[in-house]
Amino acid sequence: MAAASTSQKPHRSAIGRRPAADPASAWVHHDDTSGPTSRGTVHTARLTLDVTPALRGRIKVIAFRRGITAADMLRELLEREYPEDMA
């Protein structure tokens, strides 16, 4: 039994456009000024803190008892401690 020969090259998908020189910087510095925003849609930035495992546990337990997330509880604490008029 003879094998059929194929002289066609396999189809190659087109490669997309090359990204900007530093897409991470463009994303970090992106300014979304699409109009007024409510408290729930405010642009946020991540803040990393090193705490002991015991403190982390206390924070999570207290937040759970209050029925909120640890992140929401800490945001409220930071807003109280560092109000906007202090800046």
Secondary structure, 3 states (H helix, E strand, C coil): CCCCCCCCCCCCCCCCCCCCCCHHHHHHCCCCCCCCCCHHHCCCCCCCCCCCHHHHHHHHHHHHHHCCCHHHHHHHHHHHHCCHHHC
